[in-house]
Amino acid sequence: MKIPEILLIQTPHSPGALASVLNVIAEAGLLLEDLTSVWHGRDDTLWEITVDTGNAARAELVDRLNALPRARFITWADHTCDYRHGGNVEMRSRVAIVTDGSAVLRRGNFLARASLAAIEGKAALFAELVGISGIPMLIESGAVDHFVDVVCAIAPSFGAILLEDIGAPRCFEIEQKLRARLPMPVLHDNQHGTAVVVLAALLNASRQIGAPLNSLTVGVIGLGAAGLGIARLLHSHGVKRLLGTDLRAQAIGRLAQLHGHRESVKHILERADAVICATGAKGLIAPERVRPGQIIFALSDPDPEIEPAAALAAGAAVAADGKRINNVWCFPGLFDAALRAHARAFTDAMLVAAANALATAAPAGQLLPDPLDASVHAQVSQAVQAVAREELRDGKVRMR
């Protein structure tokens, strides 16, 4: 039985490049149903080519397309599941919001059902801000491999996976294994969503003090999911002097992989130009330990390591807490972009693009824009889509 299916083909801007692709399709005896340009870059174009084909013809057709000197086969997409074509039933892009309840805000390690309210809130924000259907999924599993197996089993029903409220260090292993096994974007929000917003806020804070971010020494106190996610993205952005501290040897080992250096809390406060705290320890930083001119982000919620007002009174140039720096600023736009661009994964370049878009959208003198302004999330999505498609054009990341 033949069914309509879509080929994603990339061709350069040269005479005859597209014609050679269509000739291969014609020689294979396939009926061309539709031809659409879905992205037009500086040097090449991404085409959606809809044909009547069947599984038996796939391998031979792909081999012949890949043999062309001026075209590149990207992937197949089932026409019946393509959300951009019309029909009698509306299908929206869907995201699984998955948790095991091991790091529930303000509660710690509870059963997954304790996190239901939080991930239902994520679903509401997805729907309101970018029109995505987010489906809460509670998985009560203590074993990493079992959790991963369950997520992989349900993944075909979704376009992307958002991991939420999963504690360190299991969150690192879970995300790594899911990314290796699933051909779709997977993101642990507590790590990477927080990191994107912190990077955006740091970009604006560094402008306020008149120094490029990558020239600063940045200290991260608390290397759990959020702290290590922040450290990793700062390293990717180009921060060269990265200090950190944590009670767990494994966390220090992960910091070392990022070329960061272990220091005590005391030495970080003495040496760092920007200090980011993600410890959960209320009042960890006494006002007298703040160095004049520092940037202080105390992110533990609801009780920060130091209140922003106290940090500013002690001489900090910029101070904020977890109420003002929260991953709500970025996850809607990130996932909207990934789904629209058919991305297979989130890359550091996509995360940095989101941070730059957030920083640019902030009004003068503020660290971040209004998180409930849908236009902000649209700007983030557009910036991330541009990077995702550029990476596709360069062959760095295949699209779904």
C-alpha positions in Angstrom: 0.0 0.0 0.0 1.3 3.4 -0.9 0.8 6.4 1.3 1.7 10.1 1.0 5.0 10.9 2.7 7.3 13.9 2.9 11.0 14.0 2.1 13.0 16.9 3.5 15.7 17.7 1.0 18.3 20.4 1.1 19.6 21.9 -2.2 22.1 24.7 -3.0 21.2 27.8 -4.9 22.4 26.6 -8.3 20.7 25.9 -11.6 19.4 22.4 -11.9 19.9 21.3 -8.3 16.2 20.9 -7.5 15.5 19.5 -11.0 18.0 16.7 -10.3 16.1 15.7 -7.2 12.7 15.8 -9.0 14.2 13.7 -11.8 15.3 11.0 -9.4 11.7 10.9 -8.0 10.2 10.7 -11.4 12.6 7.9 -12.5 11.6 5.9 -9.4 8.0 6.0 -10.7 6.7 8.0 -7.8 3.9 10.5 -8.0 4.8 14.1 -6.9 2.0 15.5 -4.8 3.4 18.7 -3.4 6.5 20.8 -3.3 7.0 23.5 -0.7 10.0 25.7 0.3 10.0 25.6 4.1 13.2 27.5 4.6 15.3 29.7 2.3 18.8 30.5 3.5 21.7 32.5 2.0 23.2 29.5 0.1 20.6 26.8 0.0 16.9 25.9 0.5 15.1 23.2 2.5 12.3 21.6 0.5 9.3 19.5 1.6 8.6 17.1 -1.2 5.4 15.0 -0.8 5.3 11.8 -2.8 3.3 8.6 -2.9 5.7 5.9 -1.8 6.0 2.8 0.4 8.5 1.3 2.7 9.9 -1.0 0.0 10.9 2.0 -2.1 12.5 4.1 0.7 16.0 2.6 0.8 16.6 2.7 -3.0 15.2 6.2 -3.3 17.4 7.6 -0.4 20.5 5.9 -1.9 19.8 7.6 -5.3 19.2 11.0 -3.7 22.3 10.8 -1.6 24.3 10.0 -4.8 23.4 13.4 -6.2 26.3 15.8 -6.0 24.1 18.9 -5.3 21.4 17.7 -2.9 21.2 16.3 0.6 18.5 14.0 1.9 17.6 15.0 5.5 14.8 12.8 6.7 11.3 11.4 6.1 8.1 12.7 7.7 4.7 11.1 7.7 2.3 13.3 5.8 -0.6 12.3 8.0 1.2 13.6 11.0 2.4 16.9 9.6 0.7 19.6 11.6 1.1 22.3 8.9 -1.3 20.6 6.4 -5.1 21.0 6.5 -7.6 18.5 7.5 -10.8 17.9 9.5 -9.0 17.2 12.8 -6.7 19.8 14.3 -3.4 18.3 15.7 -1.3 20.6 17.9 2.3 20.1 18.6 2.5 18.2 21.9 5.2 18.0 24.6 5.4 15.5 27.4 6.2 17.2 30.7 7.8 14.3 32.7 8.8 14.1 36.3 9.7 11.6 39.0 9.2 14.0 41.8 12.7 13.8 43.1 13.3 17.5 43.3 9.9 19.1 43.9 10.1 22.9 44.6 10.0 23.6 48.3 9.4 19.9 49.1 12.4 18.0 47.9 12.3 14.3 47.1 8.7 13.3 47.1 6.6 10.9 45.0 5.9 12.1 41.5 2.3 13.1 42.3 3.7 15.8 44.6 4.9 17.5 41.5 1.7 17.4 39.6 0.6 21.0 40.4 4.0 22.3 39.2 3.9 20.5 35.9 0.3 21.3 35.3 1.4 24.9 35.7 4.0 24.4 33.0 1.3 23.0 30.7 -0.9 26.1 31.3 2.1 28.4 30.5 2.8 26.4 27.3 -0.8 26.8 26.2 -1.1 30.5 27.1 2.2 31.8 25.9 3.0 29.7 22.7 -0.1 27.6 22.0 1.6 24.3 22.7 -0.3 21.4 24.4 1.9 20.2 27.3 0.8 16.8 28.8 1.8 16.1 32.4 3.3 12.6 32.9 4.1 11.3 36.4 6.5 8.4 36.5 7.1 7.0 40.0 10.4 5.1 39.5 13.5 5.0 41.7 15.6 3.3 39.0 17.2 5.5 36.3 17.0 2.9 33.6 13.4 2.1 34.4 12.5 5.7 34.2 14.3 6.1 30.9 12.6 3.0 29.5 9.1 4.3 30.4 9.8 7.7 28.8 11.1 6.1 25.7 8.0 3.9 25.5 5.6 6.9 25.5 7.9 9.2 23.5 6.4 8.4 20.0 3.1 10.1 21.1 5.0 13.4 21.5 7.1 15.9 19.6 9.5 16.8 22.5 10.2 15.9 26.1 10.5 18.4 29.0 12.0 16.9 32.1 10.9 18.7 35.3 11.7 18.4 39.1 14.3 15.6 38.7 17.1 15.8 41.3 20.8 15.6 40.8 22.8 13.6 40.1 20.1 11.3 38.5 18.9 14.1 36.3 22.2 14.1 34.4 22.2 10.4 33.6 18.5 10.4 32.7 18.8 13.3 30.3 22.0 11.9 28.7 20.4 8.5 28.1 17.2 9.9 26.7 19.1 12.1 24.3 21.0 9.1 23.1 17.9 7.0 22.5 15.3 9.5 21.3 15.2 11.3 17.9 13.5 14.3 19.4 14.4 17.3 21.6 14.8 16.5 25.3 15.5 19.2 27.9 15.8 19.2 31.7 14.3 22.5 32.6 15.9 22.8 36.0 19.3 22.6 34.4 19.1 24.3 31.0 16.0 26.5 31.3 17.5 28.1 34.5 20.9 28.4 32.8 19.4 30.3 29.8 17.7 32.8 32.0 20.7 33.3 34.2 22.9 33.9 31.2 20.4 36.4 29.8 20.4 38.3 33.2 24.2 38.2 33.4 24.5 39.6 30.0 22.5 42.6 31.0 24.0 42.8 34.5 27.5 42.9 32.9 26.4 45.7 30.7 25.2 47.6 33.7 28.6 47.4 35.3 30.4 48.2 32.1 32.3 44.9 31.6 31.9 42.1 29.0 30.6 39.0 30.6 33.4 36.8 29.3 35.9 39.0 31.0 34.4 38.4 34.5 35.3 35.8 37.0 32.0 33.9 37.8 31.4 31.8 40.9 28.7 29.2 41.3 27.8 28.2 44.8 25.8 24.9 44.8 26.4 22.5 41.9 23.2 20.6 41.7 21.0 20.5 38.6 20.6 24.3 38.3 24.2 25.2 39.4 25.9 22.8 37.0 23.5 23.7 34.2 24.5 27.3 34.7 28.2 26.5 34.8 28.0 24.4 31.7 26.2 27.1 29.6 28.5 29.9 30.9 31.5 27.7 29.8 29.9 27.2 26.4 29.3 30.9 26.1 32.9 31.6 26.7 33.3 32.5 30.4 37.0 31.5 31.0 37.3 32.1 34.8 34.7 29.8 36.4 34.8 29.0 40.1 32.5 26.6 42.0 31.8 24.8 45.2 29.6 21.9 46.4 29.8 19.3 49.2 29.5 16.4 46.6 32.7 15.1 45.0 30.8 14.1 41.9 29.6 17.6 41.4 33.1 18.9 41.7 34.2 16.4 39.1 31.6 17.7 36.7 32.8 21.2 37.3 36.3 20.1 36.5 35.1 18.8 33.1 34.0 22.3 32.4 37.5 23.6 33.3 36.1 25.2 36.4 38.0 25.4 39.6 36.9 24.4 43.1 37.0 27.1 45.7 35.4 27.7 49.1 32.4 29.9 49.6 34.7 32.4 51.3 37.2 32.5 48.4 34.4 32.7 45.7 32.9 35.7 47.5 36.3 37.3 47.7 37.4 36.6 44.1 34.3 36.4 41.8 32.9 39.4 40.0 29.5 37.6 39.7 28.3 35.2 42.2 25.4 32.8 41.5 23.9 30.8 44.4 21.7 27.7 44.0 22.1 26.0 47.3 18.7 26.0 49.0 20.4 27.4 52.1 18.5 30.5 53.4 20.8 33.3 54.5 24.0 31.6 53.4 25.6 34.9 52.5 26.0 37.5 55.2 25.8 41.1 53.9 29.3 41.9 55.2 30.7 39.2 52.8 29.4 41.0 49.7 32.2 42.8 47.8 31.3 46.2 46.5 30.5 46.2 42.8 29.6 42.5 42.6 26.8 40.9 40.8 24.8 38.7 43.2 22.2 36.2 42.0 20.7 34.3 45.0 18.4 31.9 43.3 17.1 29.6 46.0 13.3 29.9 46.1 11.4 30.9 48.2 14.2 31.9 50.6 17.3 33.2 48.9 20.9 33.0 50.2 20.7 36.7 50.6 17.9 39.1 50.0 18.5 41.3 47.0 17.8 44.5 49.0 20.4 43.4 51.6 23.0 42.6 48.9 22.5 46.0 47.3 22.7 47.8 50.6 26.0 46.0 51.2 27.4 47.3 48.0 26.4 44.9 45.2 26.1 46.6 41.9 23.3 44.2 40.8 21.3 41.7 42.8 18.4 39.4 42.1 16.7 36.3 43.5 14.8 33.3 42.2 11.6 35.2 41.9 13.1 37.5 39.3 15.3 34.9 37.6 13.2 31.8 36.7 13.0 29.4 33.9 9.5 30.5 32.9 11.2 33.1 30.8 12.6 30.6 28.3 11.0 27.1 28.1 7.9 28.1 26.1 10.0 29.8 23.4 12.6 27.0 23.3 10.1 24.3 22.8 8.1 26.3 20.3 11.2 26.8 18.3 12.3 23.1 18.5 8.9 21.9 17.2 8.6 24.5 14.5 12.2 23.8 13.2 11.7 20.0 13.5 14.9 20.0 15.6 16.2 16.6 16.8 17.9 18.0 19.9 18.6 21.2 21.8 22.2 22.4 21.3 24.2 24.9 23.3 24.0 27.4 20.3 20.2 27.2 20.6 20.3 27.9 24.3 22.7 30.8 23.9 20.4 32.2 21.2 17.5 32.1 23.6 19.5 33.9 26.2 20.6 36.6 23.8 17.0 37.1 22.7 15.8 37.5 26.3 18.6 39.9 27.1 17.8 42.0 24.0 14.0 42.0 24.9 14.6 43.5 28.4 13.8 47.2 28.8 16.7 49.5 29.5 18.0 49.1 33.0 16.3 45.8 33.6 17.7 42.3 33.7 14.8 40.6 32.0 11.6 41.4 30.1 8.0 40.6 31.3 7.8 36.8 31.4 4.0 36.9 30.6 4.4 38.9 27.4 3.7 36.4 24.6 5.8 38.6 22.2 8.9 37.9 24.3 8.5 34.1 23.8 7.9 34.7 20.1 11.2 36.6 19.9 13.0 33.7 21.7 11.4 31.2 19.4 12.4 33.1 16.3 16.0 33.4 17.4 16.3 29.7 18.3 14.6 28.6 15.1 17.2 30.6 13.1 20.0 28.8 14.9 18.4 25.4 14.6 18.0 25.8 10.8 21.5 27.2 10.4 22.8 24.1 12.2 20.8 22.0 9.8 22.2 23.8 6.8 25.7 23.3 8.1 25.0 19.6 8.7 25.7 19.8 12.5 22.2 18.6 13.6 19.7 16.6 11.6 16.1 17.7 11.7 13.2 15.5 12.7 
